[in-house]
Amino acid sequence: MKKKLSCVLLIDDDKGINFIHHRVISNANCAEEIVIKKDGKEALKFLKTQVNGACPQPELIFLDINMPKMDGWEFLNEYSKLSNLEKGEIVLLMLTTSLNPDDIKQAEDNSNVDDFINKPLTPAMLQIILKKHFAEFF
């Protein structure tokens, strides 16, 4: 029997893309909750929010690069400063339309980034991600 992830966090300002990605994840029935934040600032606020002394700690984050207020790179810089209570054991994937080799290299060099993937997320891509990073669940 498959175990579901407790939470997947989508960080992207594009409503249409968020709709598609939410639907792909929902249809895969792999997460109890899918949270969408429009930029890095909203995402950091969510990750720092404590309820009964615990932070949300999603197991999987999909992060876009180009967003208003705080882009993906700025988010990663602030994310690296979070405490373990706020960070948890998270798999963080850059999910972007960027084909810029500098972005790919920067993602590869960032210890918080587990993979660099091009949008849009498809069911097949999601299955590969789940098997690669959450083999014990799927």
C-alpha positions in Angstrom: 0.0 0.0 0.0 1.3 3.4 -0.9 1.8 6.0 1.8 1.0 9.6 0.9 3.2 12.6 1.5 1.7 14.8 4.1 2.2 18.0 2.2 3.5 19.3 -1.2 4.3 23.0 -1.5 4.1 24.7 -4.9 5.8 28.1 -5.0 4.9 29.8 -8.3 3.1 33.1 -9.2 1.4 31.6 -12.4 -2.2 30.7 -11.6 -2.6 28.5 -14.7 0.6 26.5 -13.9 -0.5 26.2 -10.3 -3.8 24.8 -11.5 -2.1 22.3 -13.8 0.4 21.2 -11.1 -2.2 21.0 -8.4 -4.3 18.8 -10.7 -1.4 16.5 -11.6 -0.5 16.0 -7.9 -4.1 15.5 -6.9 -4.7 13.0 -9.7 -1.7 11.0 -8.5 -3.3 10.8 -5.1 0.2 11.1 -3.5 -0.3 13.9 -1.0 -2.7 14.6 1.8 -2.4 18.4 1.3 -1.2 20.6 -1.6 -0.3 24.2 -0.6 0.2 27.0 -3.1 2.2 30.1 -2.4 2.7 32.9 -5.0 6.2 33.9 -4.1 9.1 33.2 -1.9 8.0 35.5 0.9 4.6 33.8 1.2 6.4 30.4 1.2 8.8 31.4 3.9 6.0 32.7 6.1 4.2 29.4 5.6 7.3 27.4 6.5 7.9 29.4 9.7 4.3 29.2 10.9 4.0 27.1 14.1 0.9 25.3 15.1 1.2 23.6 18.5 4.9 24.1 18.4 5.5 22.5 15.0 6.1 23.9 11.6 4.4 22.5 8.4 7.5 20.8 7.0 6.2 19.7 3.6 8.1 16.7 2.2 8.3 18.1 -1.3 8.7 21.7 -2.6 8.4 22.7 -6.3 10.0 26.1 -6.6 9.8 28.5 -9.6 12.7 30.9 -10.3 11.0 34.1 -11.7 8.4 35.5 -9.3 7.6 38.9 -7.9 8.5 40.1 -4.4 11.0 37.3 -3.9 12.3 35.0 -6.6 13.4 31.4 -6.3 17.1 32.3 -5.8 16.2 34.8 -3.0 13.9 32.2 -1.5 16.8 29.7 -1.4 19.1 32.2 0.2 16.5 32.8 3.0 15.5 29.1 3.2 19.2 28.2 4.0 18.9 30.4 7.1 15.8 28.5 8.5 16.1 26.3 11.6 15.8 22.6 11.3 12.4 22.9 12.9 11.3 25.1 10.1 13.1 23.3 7.3 12.5 19.6 8.1 13.5 16.9 5.7 12.4 18.5 2.4 13.0 17.5 -1.2 13.3 20.8 -3.1 13.0 20.8 -6.8 13.4 23.8 -9.1 10.4 23.6 -11.5 10.9 26.4 -14.1 10.7 27.3 -17.8 14.3 28.5 -17.6 16.7 26.9 -20.0 19.5 29.3 -19.0 22.7 27.2 -18.3 23.6 29.6 -15.5 20.3 28.8 -13.7 21.0 25.1 -14.1 24.5 25.5 -12.8 23.4 27.6 -9.9 20.8 25.0 -9.0 23.3 22.2 -9.2 25.7 24.2 -6.9 23.0 24.8 -4.3 22.9 22.1 -1.6 19.2 22.7 -0.9 18.2 22.0 -4.5 17.7 18.3 -5.2 16.8 18.6 -8.9 16.1 21.1 -11.8 13.1 20.3 -13.9 11.3 22.1 -16.7 7.6 23.1 -16.5 5.0 21.9 -16.8 4.9 19.0 -14.4 3.4 15.9 -16.0 2.1 12.7 -14.5 5.1 10.8 -15.8 7.5 13.4 -14.4 5.8 13.2 -11.0 6.0 9.4 -10.9 9.8 9.6 -11.7 10.2 12.2 -8.9 8.3 10.1 -6.4 10.2 7.0 -7.2 13.5 8.8 -7.1 13.1 10.7 -3.9 10.4 8.8 -2.0 11.0 5.2 -3.0 10.0 4.0 0.5 6.5 5.4 -0.2 6.0 4.5 -3.8 
